[in-house]
Amino acid sequence: MRANFRVIDQLIQQTILILIILIVIVFTSELIKADFLMELDLDQRPERAFEIINTELTLPKFHVKGIYVTGWVAGTKDMMDDLIQLVDDTIINTMVIDIKCQRGFLSYSSEVGLAKEIKANRHKVRDIKGLLAELKLKGIYTIGRLVVFKDGLLATTRPDLALPLKDSENEEIIYSKAWVDPGQQEVWSYIVLLAREAVKLGFDEIQFDYIRYPALASRPLQAVVAGNKYKSQIIGGFLQYAKQELADLDIPLSIDVFGSTTRVKGDLGIGQNFQELSGIIDIISPMVYPSHYSPGSYGVEDPDAEPYHIIYRSLADAKEKVTANKNIIIRPWLQDFSLRHLYSVQEVKEQIKATEDLGLKEWLLWNPRSQYTKEALLLAVE
């Protein structure tokens, strides 16, 4: 009888474990979708005229092939040791490490006044300076990922900096609890101070993410843009300001943009005009994850299942958009995670091959848990 109870107890424990794993998988998938899926705003204002801004670029002296590392993973020795070993064993030479996440929390203890005021410091990485020094000794190039305008912590603790949203149904103005106002000078200064501090700590490059307005195309809420400006003017203005303020550090600045920006006109209603941004910034990283293209994109019924085709077409469009700036580096984010279609060695290799078949030398791999398909990275893609 006791043996039977033990068997039943084991079965119950196994069932609970399976349910927990399924919940984690679903949550991770929803997190990815919430971060990157969007609906296009088909009722945009007319395109505005712009000019390519000639700048002297500061670029890496080698070809970046990198992976994304969360703050928590960066602060966990065993996991970082595994990722360092991955770099040693493969063609990877770069880590993109979170400075500030999309909730507004920092990965380490910052001395920036506003960060202290809003209690943004999270001790995910206890000794960030030591970690960056260790990575440098191992020849690993480090990029600090800094989420810009999606910052729920700042928006809620400093509502005067929150993004105003107009409810078109009742003309009411409410303030976002997830986004700050991209037009606020104090927000710009905060980001620049964090970037400057990160460089002094040892990062080789700064990457701006969420440099946009929220995607609200199908909702009654719409972002209020100060001065009746175009959203792309605000986003471009921030980047010009950041580049000027950080110029004395002589480091590369890069930005992340939606994958859809490579193939559409205008700014998607979020302020990201690919052609315009490529005239301002040194390095641009479109997030061309095949899983995030709708059925029928580029004539492909299931884009998630045809990564080579989607990546090739998306990046070919990107190259066509930057003809006025021959020095720009297009460094795409590629997919090393699974949503509907299982991604393994073949799918990761196909994306890298599509990128390099177009003559693009640099790319980054995204996985929200910082777990990567080593077998796809052992040798250069043939």
C-alpha positions in Angstrom: 0.0 0.0 0.0 2.8 2.4 0.9 4.5 1.6 -2.4 1.3 2.6 -4.3 1.1 5.9 -2.4 4.8 6.6 -3.3 4.1 5.9 -7.0 1.0 8.2 -6.9 3.0 10.9 -5.1 5.8 10.7 -7.7 3.2 11.0 -10.5 1.7 14.1 -8.9 5.1 15.7 -8.5 5.9 15.0 -12.2 2.6 16.4 -13.3 3.2 19.6 -11.3 6.7 19.9 -12.8 5.4 19.6 -16.3 2.7 22.2 -15.7 5.3 24.6 -14.3 7.5 24.1 -17.4 4.5 24.7 -19.7 3.6 27.9 -17.8 7.2 29.2 -18.2 7.2 28.5 -21.9 3.9 30.3 -22.4 5.0 33.2 -20.3 8.3 33.5 -22.2 6.4 33.4 -25.6 4.0 36.1 -24.4 6.9 38.3 -23.2 8.5 38.1 -26.6 5.3 38.8 -28.4 4.4 41.7 -26.1 7.8 43.3 -26.7 8.0 43.0 -30.4 4.6 42.5 -32.1 2.8 45.6 -33.3 0.0 46.6 -35.6 0.8 49.1 -38.4 -0.8 52.6 -38.2 -2.4 53.0 -41.6 -3.7 56.5 -40.8 -0.4 58.3 -40.5 0.4 61.9 -41.3 2.0 62.6 -44.6 5.8 61.9 -44.9 7.9 64.9 -44.1 11.0 65.9 -45.9 14.4 65.3 -44.3 18.0 65.3 -45.2 20.9 62.9 -44.4 23.1 64.4 -41.8 26.8 64.0 -42.6 28.7 62.7 -39.5 32.1 61.3 -38.9 31.4 57.8 -37.7 33.2 55.9 -35.0 32.8 52.2 -35.7 34.2 48.9 -34.3 37.4 47.7 -36.0 36.2 44.2 -36.5 32.9 42.4 -37.4 30.5 42.1 -34.5 28.9 38.7 -34.1 27.0 38.8 -30.8 24.5 37.5 -28.3 22.1 39.2 -25.9 22.7 38.8 -22.2 20.1 39.8 -19.6 21.2 41.6 -16.4 20.3 38.6 -14.2 22.4 36.3 -16.4 25.3 38.7 -16.4 25.2 38.7 -12.6 25.1 34.8 -12.3 28.7 33.4 -12.4 27.9 29.9 -13.6 25.7 31.2 -16.5 28.3 33.8 -17.5 31.1 31.2 -17.4 29.0 29.1 -19.8 28.5 32.1 -22.2 32.2 33.0 -22.0 32.9 29.4 -23.0 30.5 29.7 -25.8 32.5 32.7 -27.1 35.7 30.7 -26.8 34.3 27.8 -28.7 32.4 29.6 -31.5 32.5 32.5 -33.9 30.8 34.8 -31.3 32.9 37.7 -30.2 30.4 40.1 -28.6 28.0 40.3 -25.7 25.1 42.8 -25.6 24.4 43.2 -21.8 21.4 45.0 -20.3 22.1 48.4 -18.7 18.4 49.3 -18.3 15.5 47.0 -19.0 12.1 47.9 -20.4 10.6 48.1 -16.9 13.1 50.9 -16.0 15.4 49.0 -13.6 19.2 49.1 -13.9 21.4 46.0 -13.9 23.8 47.5 -11.4 24.1 50.3 -8.8 24.2 53.6 -10.7 25.5 56.9 -9.3 23.2 58.9 -11.5 21.0 61.1 -9.4 17.6 60.4 -11.0 18.3 56.7 -10.9 18.8 56.9 -7.2 15.8 59.1 -6.7 13.4 56.7 -8.4 15.1 53.6 -6.9 16.0 52.2 -10.3 19.1 50.3 -9.0 18.9 46.6 -9.0 22.0 44.7 -8.0 21.7 42.1 -10.7 25.5 42.4 -11.4 27.3 43.1 -8.1 30.6 44.1 -9.7 29.9 45.4 -13.2 33.3 47.0 -13.5 35.1 43.7 -12.7 32.9 41.8 -15.1 33.6 44.1 -18.0 37.3 44.1 -17.2 37.2 40.3 -17.2 35.4 40.2 -20.6 37.9 42.7 -22.0 40.8 40.5 -21.0 39.2 37.6 -22.8 38.8 39.8 -26.0 35.1 40.0 -25.8 33.5 43.2 -27.2 30.8 44.5 -24.8 27.7 46.5 -25.9 25.5 48.1 -23.2 21.8 47.8 -24.1 19.9 50.8 -22.8 16.1 50.8 -23.1 15.1 54.5 -23.6 11.5 55.5 -23.7 9.7 52.4 -22.3 10.3 52.9 -18.6 7.4 52.1 -16.3 9.4 52.9 -13.2 10.2 56.5 -14.3 6.7 57.1 -15.7 5.0 56.1 -12.4 7.4 57.7 -10.0 7.7 60.9 -12.0 4.3 61.3 -13.7 5.4 64.7 -15.0 7.7 62.8 -17.4 5.1 60.2 -18.4 3.8 60.1 -22.0 0.4 61.9 -22.4 -2.2 59.9 -24.3 -5.3 61.3 -25.8 -8.5 59.2 -25.7 -10.2 59.9 -29.0 -13.5 58.6 -27.7 -13.9 61.2 -25.0 -11.1 63.7 -25.7 -9.6 62.9 -22.2 -5.8 63.1 -21.6 -4.4 60.3 -19.5 -0.7 59.5 -18.7 1.0 56.3 -19.6 2.3 54.1 -16.8 4.7 52.3 -19.1 6.2 55.0 -21.4 7.9 58.3 -20.7 7.5 61.2 -23.1 10.2 61.1 -25.8 10.0 64.9 -26.1 11.1 65.6 -22.5 14.6 67.0 -22.2 15.0 65.6 -18.7 14.4 62.1 -20.1 17.1 62.7 -22.7 19.5 63.9 -20.1 18.8 60.8 -17.9 19.6 58.5 -20.8 22.8 60.3 -21.7 24.0 60.3 -18.1 23.4 56.5 -17.9 25.2 56.0 -21.2 28.2 58.1 -20.1 28.4 56.2 -16.8 28.2 52.8 -18.6 31.2 53.8 -20.9 33.2 54.8 -17.9 32.5 51.5 -16.3 34.0 49.7 -19.3 31.4 49.1 -22.0 32.8 49.4 -25.6 29.6 50.5 -27.2 26.1 51.8 -26.3 23.0 50.5 -27.9 19.7 52.3 -27.6 16.5 50.2 -27.6 12.9 51.3 -27.5 13.7 54.6 -29.2 10.1 55.0 -30.3 6.6 55.8 -29.3 4.2 52.9 -28.3 2.4 51.1 -31.1 -1.2 52.2 -30.5 -2.6 52.0 -34.0 -5.8 50.1 -33.4 -6.7 51.7 -30.0 -8.6 54.8 -29.1 -5.5 56.1 -27.2 -3.0 58.1 -29.2 0.3 59.7 -28.1 0.3 63.4 -27.8 3.4 64.9 -29.5 4.5 68.3 -28.3 4.7 71.2 -30.7 2.7 69.3 -33.3 5.9 67.7 -34.6 6.3 64.5 -36.3 7.2 61.6 -34.1 10.2 60.9 -36.2 11.5 64.4 -35.6 11.4 63.8 -31.8 13.2 60.5 -32.1 15.8 61.9 -34.5 16.2 64.9 -32.3 17.0 62.7 -29.3 19.6 60.7 -31.2 21.3 63.8 -32.5 21.4 65.2 -28.9 22.8 61.9 -27.5 25.4 61.7 -30.2 26.6 65.2 -29.6 26.6 64.9 -25.8 28.6 61.6 -26.0 31.0 62.6 -28.8 33.9 63.2 -26.4 33.8 59.6 -25.4 34.6 58.5 -29.0 32.6 55.3 -28.8 30.1 53.7 -31.3 26.4 54.3 -30.7 23.9 51.9 -32.2 20.1 51.6 -32.2 17.4 48.9 -32.4 14.4 49.3 -34.7 11.4 47.2 -35.7 12.0 44.8 -38.5 9.1 46.3 -40.4 10.9 49.6 -40.7 13.1 48.2 -43.5 10.2 47.7 -45.9 7.6 50.4 -45.2 7.5 54.1 -45.9 7.3 56.6 -43.1 7.8 55.9 -39.4 5.2 53.1 -38.7 3.4 55.7 -36.5 6.0 55.1 -33.8 8.7 57.5 -34.9 11.1 55.0 -36.5 11.9 56.0 -40.1 14.7 53.6 -41.2 16.1 55.8 -43.9 16.1 58.9 -41.8 17.7 57.2 -38.7 20.4 55.7 -40.9 21.5 59.2 -41.7 21.9 60.1 -38.0 23.4 57.1 -36.3 26.5 54.9 -36.7 25.0 51.4 -36.5 21.3 50.3 -37.0 19.9 46.9 -35.9 16.6 46.0 -37.3 14.9 43.2 -35.3 14.0 41.0 -38.3 12.7 38.0 -36.4 10.9 35.7 -38.9 8.3 34.8 -36.2 7.1 38.4 -36.0 6.2 38.8 -39.7 2.5 38.3 -40.5 1.4 35.5 -42.8 1.8 36.5 -46.5 4.8 38.8 -45.8 7.1 38.8 -48.9 4.7 36.2 -50.4 5.5 33.7 -47.6 2.6 31.9 -46.1 4.4 31.0 -42.9 7.3 33.4 -42.4 8.4 31.7 -39.1 9.1 28.5 -41.1 11.2 30.2 -43.8 13.8 32.2 -42.0 16.3 32.5 -44.9 13.7 34.1 -47.3 12.4 36.5 -44.7 15.8 37.7 -43.5 17.2 38.0 -47.0 14.3 40.1 -48.3 14.1 42.3 -45.1 17.8 43.1 -45.2 17.8 43.6 -48.9 15.1 46.3 -48.4 17.2 47.8 -45.6 20.2 48.1 -47.9 18.1 49.9 -50.5 17.0 52.5 -47.9 20.5 53.6 -46.9 22.0 54.4 -50.3 22.7 58.0 -49.1 24.9 56.8 -46.3 27.6 54.4 -47.5 29.3 54.1 -44.1 26.3 52.9 -42.1 26.6 49.4 -40.6 23.4 47.3 -40.8 23.7 44.8 -37.9 20.4 42.8 -37.7 19.0 41.1 -34.6 18.4 37.4 -35.6 16.1 34.9 -33.9 17.4 32.1 -31.6 14.1 31.3 -29.8 11.0 29.5 -30.8 7.4 30.6 -30.9 5.2 28.7 -33.3 8.0 27.0 -35.3 10.8 25.2 -33.5 14.1 26.9 -34.1 17.2 24.7 -34.0 20.6 24.6 -35.7 19.2 24.8 -39.3 17.0 27.8 -38.7 19.7 29.8 -36.9 22.3 29.0 -39.7 19.8 30.0 -42.4 19.4 33.5 -40.9 23.2 34.0 -40.6 23.7 32.8 -44.1 21.0 35.1 -45.5 22.6 38.0 -43.7 26.1 37.2 -45.0 24.9 36.4 -48.5 23.9 40.1 -48.8 27.4 41.1 -47.9 26.5 42.2 -44.3 29.3 41.2 -41.9 27.7 41.7 -38.6 24.7 40.3 -36.7 23.3 39.7 -33.2 21.3 36.7 -31.8 18.4 37.3 -29.4 17.1 34.9 -26.9 15.2 36.3 -23.9 16.8 33.8 -21.5 20.3 34.1 -23.1 20.4 30.5 -24.1 21.9 29.9 -27.5 22.2 27.1 -30.1 26.0 26.4 -29.9 26.0 24.0 -32.8 24.9 26.7 -35.2 27.9 28.9 -34.2 30.8 26.4 -34.3 31.9 27.3 -37.8 31.3 30.1 -40.3 28.2 29.5 -42.3 29.0 27.7 -45.6 
